[in-house]
Amino acid sequence: MSGYSLLILYLRISVEDMDHNGEDKDESNSIVNQRELLRRYVEDTPELGRYQVMELCDDGYSGTSMERPGMEKLLNMAKKGQVGCILVKDFSRFGRDYLTVSDYVDQIFPFMGIRFISINDNYDSAKCNGATSGVEIAFRNVIYGYYSQDLSVKVRSGKRTKAQSGKFMSPFAPIGYQKAPENRNQLVVEPEGAAIVRRIFRMAGEGMSVMQILRVLNRERIPTPSQLKNRHGEFHKWWVGVGDNKVWDGSIVVNILRDERYLGKNVYGKHYRPVVGDYRTKKSSREEWVIVEDCHEAILSREEFMAAQKILREQEGRKRVSFTTYLFSGKIRCADCQYALHRVKTPTPRYYCTTRRRAEDCRCMKGHLKESELAEAVFAAVKVYMEALLDRQELKKKAEDSGRIPVLRKQLAALQGSEKEFQERKARLYEQLADEEISRETFKSRQADLSHRQVEAQADQERLEEELAKLEHLVSSGQMEQQTLENYLGMEELTREMVEAFIDCIYVYDDKSIHIQWRFENGIEE
């Protein structure tokens, strides 16, 4: 696409906007309403007709962070000169960090020649005659920032209050249930999933282990919870199997067997998000959960549920053994499914992939791999690897003796100084336009020339930074590696200490060939 050809309609709705007014999403900020508002504005503004329109959307992402798929794509396209104009409903849709938003609106986008329009804020950079967005927008975004924090607290409090009244507040219903079409806070039984849940509890109640249940489900190709949800038009990034194969996993079965919602209870608050805008969660203690009885139709009787819990506790009790660190503990995985290989001690120590026991169509390692054979192969590889590290010591010495590092640092300092000069010259140019000392055509011409020279300088800077980083890494890592080599060069067999010193992970393929991921990868040809 040619430069300055795209009009980007940017839409965003965040986790803070969801369930705000008792609905799935705050209707005033819904994606549908934002899209309708933006497209109507384009239709009513003839001068925007010269652009090719493209829509980017971040659905369910907080405005407190710029790390959103749609936003990252927008900024990457802007850097490539593909964006001519950006249109948003209001500044809070673009972001809730007022410093970042002001930087983009007042400095970055004007330097790139990108027009920015915020409809509800009555802001259009093309009609500001060089003026910045000003104090009004800064204060407006400060309010947005505080609002985001305060809203998050209020939303959590509101959800908890609703959960205490018996309303279902989780985003997805558990397998066996669906959200009622007329009331999204009420669960109703979903027959196909409910039959699967009852069967799992029945097998557990009959004394079958989780592994035995998995074999039955995968052998009969019983649809997983995610597959059932997808059939009903619900999608989520759950881990549901090995590669592209949709298989049942032990954690899924265990979670089902422990889920009290199948008794008709609503359970809320098992996890919480410590930081606003961060999707990482932590577990809450059971005392902090909200548990309400008789909220929806039960799939199981209490007797069926308790029978499965008894078997589950007995099986977990048998599994509790003291952990011993072996030669390859925590360092060996199946190359296909990425699961850790299982170690057995008898008749001789060996490893195998348990995924083959759960799924019949996988491409995981066949049979067993003896620990002694693996140790021999890894030891031979480690010796070659140490020789490569020794060669790198020579490269390190040459790097230190060449004097290249101080030269690179001086060149980078000069380029960084020129970057500041470019920014100052652009700022002066922008002020000249604002004071009507130069025409917009002259402004654009001079700005384009500065931008071209700035891009060239930035490319030189990135090239030098990459070279400097490699040399500095070579020098800084050399001392640690030298000591490690001196400790292990005289060893005659592989030890746990050597594995920990040199190896991040060992991947085993179906033909029992291996790939070693080393701790010190940079600068070494495999």
C-alpha positions in Angstrom: 0.0 0.0 0.0 1.2 3.5 -0.7 2.0 5.9 2.2 -0.7 8.0 3.7 -3.5 5.9 2.1 -5.3 4.4 5.1 -7.9 5.8 7.4 -7.8 3.5 10.6 -11.0 3.2 12.5 -9.7 2.1 16.0 -12.2 0.5 18.3 -11.7 -0.9 21.8 -13.8 -2.3 24.6 -12.0 -3.3 27.8 -12.6 -5.8 30.6 -13.6 -2.8 32.8 -16.5 -2.0 30.4 -17.9 -5.5 30.6 -20.8 -6.3 32.9 -20.8 -2.6 33.9 -24.6 -2.1 33.8 -25.8 -5.6 34.4 -25.3 -6.5 30.7 -22.5 -8.3 28.9 -21.0 -5.0 27.8 -21.6 -1.3 28.5 -23.8 -0.5 25.5 -22.5 3.0 25.2 -19.0 1.7 24.6 -19.9 -1.5 22.7 -18.0 -2.4 19.6 -21.2 -2.2 17.5 -22.0 1.3 18.7 -18.4 2.5 18.2 -18.3 1.1 14.7 -21.6 2.8 13.8 -20.4 6.1 15.2 -17.1 6.1 13.4 -18.5 5.0 10.0 -21.2 7.6 10.2 -18.6 10.3 10.9 -16.6 9.1 7.8 -19.8 9.3 5.7 -20.6 12.8 6.9 -17.0 14.1 6.3 -16.4 14.2 2.5 -12.7 15.0 2.9 -12.1 11.6 4.5 -13.4 9.9 1.3 -9.9 10.0 -0.2 -8.7 7.5 2.3 -9.0 3.7 2.1 -10.8 2.7 5.3 -9.5 -0.1 7.6 -10.8 -1.2 11.0 -8.7 -2.4 13.9 -10.4 -3.6 17.0 -9.2 -4.7 20.5 -12.1 -6.5 22.2 -11.6 -7.1 25.9 -8.3 -5.3 26.3 -7.6 -2.7 29.0 -6.7 0.9 28.0 -4.1 1.1 30.7 -1.6 -0.8 28.5 -0.6 -0.2 24.9 0.2 -3.9 24.5 -2.9 -4.8 22.5 -3.0 -6.7 19.2 -4.9 -4.1 17.3 -2.9 -1.2 18.7 0.4 -2.9 18.0 -0.7 -3.5 14.4 -1.8 0.2 14.1 1.5 1.5 15.4 3.6 -0.9 13.2 1.6 0.3 10.1 2.2 3.9 11.2 5.9 3.4 11.4 5.9 2.0 7.8 4.1 5.2 6.6 0.9 3.3 5.7 -1.5 5.4 7.9 -2.8 8.8 6.9 -5.5 9.3 9.5 -6.7 7.6 12.8 -10.3 8.0 14.0 -11.5 7.1 17.5 -14.7 7.6 19.5 -12.8 9.4 22.3 -9.3 9.5 23.7 -10.0 6.8 26.3 -10.6 4.3 23.5 -7.1 5.0 22.3 -5.7 4.7 25.8 -6.2 5.6 29.4 -2.5 6.6 30.2 -2.7 10.3 29.6 1.1 10.7 29.2 1.3 8.1 26.5 -1.9 9.4 24.7 -0.6 13.0 24.8 2.8 11.9 23.4 1.2 10.2 20.4 -1.4 13.0 19.7 0.9 16.0 20.3 4.2 14.8 19.1 4.5 11.4 17.4 1.6 11.5 15.0 2.2 15.1 13.9 5.8 14.2 13.1 4.6 11.2 11.1 2.1 13.4 9.2 -0.8 11.4 10.6 -4.1 13.1 11.2 -5.8 12.2 14.5 -9.6 12.6 15.1 -11.4 12.0 18.4 -15.1 12.5 17.8 -16.5 12.9 21.3 -13.6 15.2 22.3 -14.3 17.4 19.3 -10.6 17.1 18.4 -9.1 17.0 14.9 -5.4 17.6 14.5 -5.9 18.9 10.9 -8.0 21.8 12.3 -5.8 22.8 15.2 -3.6 25.1 13.1 -0.5 23.6 14.7 -1.8 23.9 18.2 -1.3 20.9 20.5 -4.2 19.0 22.1 -3.4 21.1 25.2 -4.2 21.0 28.9 -7.8 20.1 28.4 -6.9 16.7 26.9 -4.2 16.1 29.5 -6.7 16.7 32.3 -9.3 14.7 30.5 -6.9 11.7 30.3 -5.9 12.1 33.9 -9.6 11.7 34.7 -9.7 8.6 32.4 -6.7 7.1 34.2 -8.3 7.6 37.7 -11.6 6.4 36.3 -10.0 3.2 35.0 -8.6 2.4 38.4 -11.7 3.3 40.3 -14.0 1.5 37.8 -12.0 -1.7 38.1 -12.6 -1.7 41.9 -16.3 -0.9 41.5 -16.7 -3.6 38.8 -15.1 -6.2 41.1 -17.3 -5.1 44.0 -20.4 -5.1 41.8 -19.7 -8.5 40.4 -19.2 -9.9 43.9 -22.4 -8.4 45.1 -24.3 -9.9 42.1 -22.6 -13.3 42.7 -23.7 -13.2 46.4 -27.3 -12.8 45.1 -26.9 -16.0 43.1 -26.1 -14.6 39.7 -23.6 -16.4 37.5 -20.8 -13.9 36.8 -18.1 -16.0 35.1 -17.4 -15.3 31.3 -18.0 -18.9 30.3 -20.3 -21.6 31.6 -18.7 -24.9 32.6 -19.2 -27.9 30.4 -22.7 -29.3 30.9 -24.2 -25.8 31.1 -25.0 -22.8 29.0 -26.0 -19.2 29.8 -29.7 -18.7 29.4 -30.4 -16.7 26.2 -32.9 -14.4 28.1 -30.6 -14.0 31.2 -26.8 -14.3 30.8 -26.4 -14.5 34.6 -28.4 -17.7 34.8 -27.2 -21.2 33.9 -29.3 -23.8 32.1 -28.4 -27.4 31.5 -26.8 -28.2 28.1 -27.8 -31.9 27.4 -24.7 -33.1 25.4 -22.2 -31.7 27.9 -24.2 -32.8 30.9 -24.2 -36.4 29.7 -20.4 -36.2 29.4 -20.1 -34.8 32.9 -22.4 -37.5 34.4 -20.4 -40.2 32.7 -17.1 -38.8 34.0 -18.5 -38.8 37.6 -19.9 -42.3 37.1 -16.6 -43.7 35.9 -14.8 -42.0 38.9 -17.4 -43.3 41.3 -16.8 -46.8 40.0 -13.1 -46.5 40.9 -11.6 -45.6 37.6 -8.4 -43.5 37.7 -8.1 -40.2 35.9 -5.8 -41.9 33.4 -8.3 -44.6 32.7 -11.1 -42.0 32.3 -8.8 -40.1 29.8 -8.2 -43.3 27.8 -12.0 -43.9 27.4 -12.8 -40.3 26.5 -9.9 -40.0 23.9 -10.5 -43.5 22.5 -14.2 -42.7 21.9 -13.3 -39.2 20.7 -15.7 -37.6 23.1 -15.6 -33.8 22.4 -13.6 -31.7 24.8 -15.2 -28.8 26.7 -13.7 -26.3 24.2 -15.0 -28.2 21.3 -18.5 -28.1 22.8 -18.2 -24.4 23.5 -17.0 -23.8 19.9 -20.0 -25.6 18.5 -22.2 -23.2 20.5 -20.4 -20.2 19.1 -18.2 -19.5 22.2 -14.4 -19.3 21.7 -11.5 -19.1 24.2 -7.8 -19.7 24.2 -7.9 -22.8 26.3 -5.2 -25.4 26.0 -7.2 -28.4 24.9 -4.8 -30.9 23.5 -1.6 -31.9 21.8 -0.7 -29.9 18.7 -3.8 -29.8 16.5 -5.3 -32.9 18.1 -8.2 -32.1 20.5 -7.6 -34.5 23.4 -8.7 -34.7 27.0 -6.1 -33.8 29.5 -5.9 -34.9 33.1 -6.3 -31.4 34.5 -9.6 -31.0 32.6 -11.0 -34.1 34.2 -9.8 -33.2 37.7 -11.2 -29.7 37.4 -14.6 -31.2 36.4 -14.5 -33.7 39.3 -13.9 -30.9 41.7 -16.4 -28.4 40.4 -19.2 -27.8 42.9 -21.3 -26.0 40.3 -22.6 -29.3 39.2 -24.5 -29.5 42.5 -26.5 -26.4 41.5 -24.2 -23.9 43.3 -22.7 -20.7 42.0 -19.0 -20.4 42.9 -17.3 -17.1 42.3 -14.0 -15.5 43.2 -11.6 -18.5 43.0 -9.1 -16.3 41.2 -8.4 -12.5 41.2 -6.4 -10.1 39.1 -3.9 -8.1 41.3 -3.1 -5.4 38.7 -5.6 -3.5 36.6 -5.0 -4.3 32.9 -2.9 -7.3 33.7 -4.4 -10.6 32.6 -2.3 -12.7 35.1 -4.4 -14.0 38.0 -3.7 -15.5 41.4 -5.7 -18.1 43.4 -7.9 -17.0 46.2 -8.3 -19.0 49.4 -11.6 -20.9 49.8 -12.7 -18.5 52.6 -12.7 -15.7 50.0 -14.9 -17.5 47.5 -18.6 -16.7 47.1 -20.6 -19.9 47.2 -24.4 -19.8 46.9 -26.7 -22.9 47.0 -29.6 -23.8 44.7 -28.9 -21.2 41.9 -29.6 -23.5 38.9 -30.5 -27.1 38.0 -28.0 -29.6 39.4 -26.5 -32.2 37.1 -25.4 -34.5 39.9 -26.7 -35.7 43.2 -24.6 -34.9 46.3 -24.0 -38.7 46.7 -22.5 -38.9 43.1 -20.3 -35.9 43.7 -19.0 -37.1 47.1 -18.3 -40.6 45.8 -16.0 -39.1 43.1 -14.3 -36.9 45.6 -13.5 -39.9 47.8 -11.9 -41.8 44.9 -10.0 -38.6 43.8 -8.6 -38.1 47.3 -7.5 -41.7 47.5 -5.7 -41.6 44.1 -4.0 -38.3 45.0 -2.9 -39.7 48.3 -1.3 -42.7 46.5 0.6 -40.3 44.2 2.2 -38.3 47.1 5.8 -39.4 47.1 9.0 -37.6 48.1 10.6 -35.8 45.2 14.1 -36.9 44.2 16.2 -34.9 41.7 17.6 -37.3 39.0 20.1 -36.6 36.3 17.6 -35.1 33.8 14.9 -33.9 36.3 13.0 -30.9 34.8 15.3 -30.9 31.7 13.7 -33.4 29.3 10.5 -33.0 27.2 8.7 -34.6 24.3 9.5 -32.6 21.2 5.9 -33.1 19.8 3.6 -32.4 22.7 6.1 -30.4 24.9 5.1 -32.4 28.0 7.9 -33.5 30.4 8.9 -37.1 29.9 8.0 -39.5 32.6 10.8 -41.5 34.4 10.5 -45.0 35.6 13.2 -46.7 37.7 12.7 -50.4 36.9 14.0 -52.6 35.4 16.5 -49.8 34.5 16.0 -46.0 34.6 14.2 -44.9 31.4 11.9 -42.2 30.0 8.6 -42.3 28.1 5.9 -39.9 27.0 2.6 -40.3 28.8 0.7 -38.5 26.0 0.6 -41.8 24.1 -1.4 -43.3 26.9 -4.0 -40.6 26.7 -4.2 -40.0 22.9 -3.8 -42.6 20.2 -3.1 -40.4 17.2 -0.2 -38.4 18.5 3.3 -38.3 17.0 5.2 -38.5 20.3 8.2 -40.7 21.1 7.5 -44.4 20.8 8.5 -46.8 23.5 11.2 -46.0 26.1 14.6 -44.2 26.1 17.2 -45.5 28.5 18.7 -43.0 30.8 22.2 -44.4 30.3 22.0 -44.1 26.5 20.7 -40.6 26.8 23.4 -39.6 29.3 26.1 -41.0 26.9 24.7 -39.0 23.9 24.3 -35.8 26.0 27.8 -36.1 27.5 29.3 -36.3 24.0 27.3 -33.3 22.9 28.4 -31.4 26.1 32.1 -32.0 25.3 31.7 -30.6 21.8 29.8 -27.7 23.3 32.6 -27.0 25.7 35.0 -26.9 22.9 32.8 -24.3 21.1 32.7 -22.3 24.3 36.5 -22.4 24.5 36.6 -21.1 20.9 34.4 -18.3 22.0 36.8 -17.4 24.7 39.3 -16.6 22.0 36.7 -14.5 20.3 36.1 -12.7 23.6 39.8 -11.9 23.9 39.9 -10.6 20.4 36.8 -8.5 21.0 38.5 -7.0 24.1 41.8 -6.4 22.3 40.4 -4.9 19.2 39.1 -1.8 20.8 35.9 -2.0 18.8 33.5 -1.6 21.8 34.6 2.0 22.7 34.5 3.0 19.0 30.9 1.7 18.8 29.9 3.5 22.0 31.3 6.8 20.7 29.5 6.4 17.3 26.2 5.6 19.1 26.6 8.6 21.4 26.9 10.8 18.3 23.8 9.2 16.7 21.8 9.6 19.9 22.8 13.3 19.9 21.6 13.6 16.3 18.3 12.0 17.3 17.8 14.8 19.9 18.7 17.4 17.3 16.1 15.9 14.9 13.5 16.1 17.6 14.4 19.8 18.4 14.4 20.7 14.7 11.0 19.1 14.2 9.7 20.9 17.3 11.0 24.2 15.9 9.4 23.5 12.6 6.1 22.7 14.3 6.3 26.0 16.2 6.9 27.9 13.0 3.8 26.3 11.5 1.8 27.1 14.6 3.0 30.8 14.5 2.2 30.9 10.7 5.8 31.7 9.9 5.8 29.0 7.2 3.1 27.5 5.0 1.7 23.9 5.6 3.3 22.9 2.2 6.7 24.1 3.4 6.1 22.4 6.7 5.3 19.1 5.1 8.3 19.3 2.7 10.8 20.1 5.5 9.2 17.6 7.8 9.5 14.8 5.2 13.2 15.6 4.6 13.9 15.5 8.4 11.9 12.3 8.8 13.9 10.6 5.9 17.2 11.6 7.4 16.0 10.6 10.9 15.0 7.1 9.6 18.4 6.7 8.1 20.1 7.7 11.3 17.9 5.3 13.3 18.8 2.4 10.9 22.5 3.2 11.5 21.9 3.3 15.2 20.0 0.0 15.3 22.8 -1.7 13.3 25.5 -0.4 15.7 23.5 -1.3 18.8 23.1 -4.8 17.5 26.8 -5.2 16.9 27.6 -3.6 20.3 25.1 -5.8 22.1 26.8 -9.0 20.7 30.3 -7.9 21.6 29.2 -6.8 25.1 27.4 -10.1 25.7 30.4 -12.0 24.5 32.6 -10.1 27.0 30.3 -10.1 29.9 29.4 -13.8 29.7 32.9 -14.9 29.2 33.9 -14.9 32.8 31.0 -17.1 34.0 31.6 -19.5 31.1 35.4 -19.7 31.7 34.8 -20.7 35.4 32.2 -23.2 34.4 34.5 -24.8 31.8 37.4 -25.0 34.2 35.2 -26.9 36.7 34.0 -29.5 34.2 36.7 -30.0 31.5 38.2 -32.9 33.4 34.9 -34.9 34.1 34.7 -38.4 32.7 30.9 -38.8 32.8 27.8 -36.6 32.8 26.7 -35.2 36.2 23.6 -33.4 37.4 25.7 -30.3 38.0 26.9 -30.3 34.3 23.3 -30.7 33.1 22.2 -27.7 35.2 25.3 -25.7 34.1 25.0 -26.2 30.4 21.5 -27.3 29.5 18.1 -25.5 29.5 16.1 -28.4 28.0 16.4 -31.6 26.0 13.7 -32.4 23.4 13.2 -36.0 22.3 11.6 -36.7 18.9 9.5 -39.8 17.9 12.6 -41.5 16.4 14.5 -40.9 19.7 16.8 -38.3 18.2 17.3 -35.3 20.5 17.7 -31.5 20.3 19.5 -29.8 23.2 18.7 -26.2 24.0 21.8 -24.8 25.6 22.1 -22.1 28.3 24.6 -20.1 26.3 23.2 -20.0 22.7 24.5 -16.6 21.5 27.6 -16.6 19.4 27.8 -20.4 19.0 27.0 -22.2 15.7 25.0 -25.4 16.5 
